[in-house]
Structures are given as structure tokens and as C-alpha cells.
Amino acid sequence: MIRSSAIKPGITFIGRSGLMRRVNKFSICGANGHGWVGDVFYTPIDRNGKEGKEKSCYSGDFAKWAVQELNPQEPLQKGDKVVMHTCYEARKEKYKDKVWTVTSNPWDLCGSEVVNLEGFSGGFATEYLKKVEA
């Protein structure tokens, strides 16, 4: 979950793939309207600027868009050094703080941008990877 101060109505968050979501409104969970963000209502905007119908999602789903906007990162490339963050694998002892080498350029896999990592089976979502200095 993310705090209400992280998102404000009218802000457009841009994902790495170029897809955008403009925040319309959001609800606050907690007493007196303070606390964690609950549902986020947003308008999806495609790469051509066409707006879709308003949608809603739980803030956990929206957080990755906010993180990408607040902490932009250049697209990953073959040879980059990365660490995993904010995902299940990053909490596992054998992967915690491990530096990985990207072995492919990014590609789209079912709507997620993924790359191959040396020593890891299958594509790994770039939204959970952070570039580090070698």
C-alpha cells in the first residue's frame, strides 16, 4: 500500500511501456480520512493519447506505477547489473541483495516488460529490478 500523499488527483503516471494512467480520485482507509490509500480510480490513456473508461484498482496494484514515476530508471540493457526489490524473490535469503547480470534486452510478456537474468530461469519483470553500479 502507499500513502495518500504519494498520489493526487490529476497526476498522470507513465509506465515504462509508455501506457499512462491519470488519477481521477482515490479513497482513504482509516479514521477521519487519514491513513493508507484504498481504491484508486483512474483513466487509462493509450500511447496515442486516447482515453479509456474509468477503472478502479487497489493501491497495491497502482503502487508500481507511482514508483516508476517517482523513481524513473533508464530501460535495462544487456550487461546491466541489477538487484531485485519489492517482490517475493527479493525476500528469499538466496536472492536477497544478490547482484544479477541482465542477459537480454527487454521484451513484452503478457503485458509486463521482462528481461533474462544470468542464472535465473525465465523472464523477470523489470519493475522489480533496480540498476546498480558494477
N, C-alpha and C positions, 0 to 999 in steps of 0.2 A: 504494500500500500504506500501511497505518497500523501504528503500533507497538502492541504488546500492552498497553501502559499506557492506551491510549485506549479499550479495551473490556474489560469484566469480566463474568463470568457473573452472570446475574440482572438485569442492567440492561435496561430496555425502552427502545428507541429509537423515537421517534414521528416519522413523516414529515409533511410539510406537508399531505398529503391526509387525515391522520388515521389511516392504517394504521400498525400497530405491529409491531415485531419484538423479542422477548425473547431475549437471548443465552443459550444453554444451555452451550456450551463452544466453545473455539477451539484450533487447533493453532498452534504456533510453528515457523517455519522458521529454521534456524540451529543452530549448535553449542550444546550444553548447555542447550537450551530457551530461549535468548535470541535476540532478533532480531525480524524482521518477522513479522506475523501471516499465517498461511496461510489454511486453511479456517475459516469461521465457521459454526457450527451454531446455528440459531435456530428459534424457534417463531413463525410469523406469527399475529397476532391481528387480527381484523377490527374494524370500527367498533362492532360490537355486543358486543365482548368475547369472541367465540367463537374458541377456539384451533384452529389447523390442525395438520397433521402437521409434524414437524421437517424442516427443509430445511437445505441447506448451500450456501454460496457463497464465492467467493474474496474476500478482504478488500477488494479494489478495488471490487467491487460493493457491499459493505457500507459503505464509507467515506462515501458520500454521506448515509447515514442518520446516521452518527456526527457528521458535520459539521453537519447540520441540528440535531441535539440540542445540540451544544456551542456553536454559533453561531446561535441562533434568530433569525429575522427575521420581521417582520410581513409578511403577504401583500402582494404587489405590487399596485399600483393604477394605473389610467390616469394618466399625468402624472409618475409617479416617474422619477427619474434613476438609472441603473444602469450597472455595468461588468461585463464578462464575466470569469469566473475558472475555473480548473481544467478547461478544456475545450480542444478543438482550436482553435476560433476565437480564444480568448484569447491563443494563442501566435502567431497570424498578425500580422505587422507592421501591416497596415492596420486591425486591430481592437484591437490592444494599447493598453490604457489609454484607449480611446475611451469617452466618456460617451454612453449611449443614453437615449432617452425612451421609456417604455412607452406604447403607444398603444391598449391593450386591457386589460380585466380578465382575470385568469387563467381558463383552461378546461382540461379534461382532454383530452389527445390520446394515445390508446393507452396509458393508464396513467401518463403524465407530465403534470405541470402545466406549461402553456406560456403565453406572452404574445406579442403582437406588439411589435416594436421599430421605431421610426421609421427608415426607410432600410434595413431588413433584411427579406429575403424569407422569408415563412413564420413559423410559431410557433417560439419559442425557449424551451427548458426553464428554468424559474425556479430550479432547483437550481444552475445555473451563472451566476446573476446576483446581484450584491450591490448593495444600495441605497447611494447616495452622496448627500451634501448638494449641493444645486444651487449 
